[in-house]
Amino acid sequence: MPRRMPTGLAPGTSHKVGTRIKQKRLEAGLTLQAVSHRTQLSTSTLSRLEHGLYQLTVPQFLVLATALHCSATDFLTIWIEGG
């Protein structure tokens, strides 16, 4: 279950992670529905994630990275370093 972004992250981090996720999804030529099917995350959750409104757990990031054919590092580096 997604959680709201913790307040301890650097400002703009959640938006940057979401932007990177959307970029990778579009590069893969996938719709939110296709990613939802691959990850078992709802399209509304994925949309909120792309807009920086939610944070996924690390295991969910791994599933998402697999679905988008990229490395979880593509997302986690932004999340850990705060941008």
Helices and strands as residue ranges (DSSP letters): E 3-4, H 13-27, H 32-39, H 43-50, E 54-55, H 58-67, H 73-81
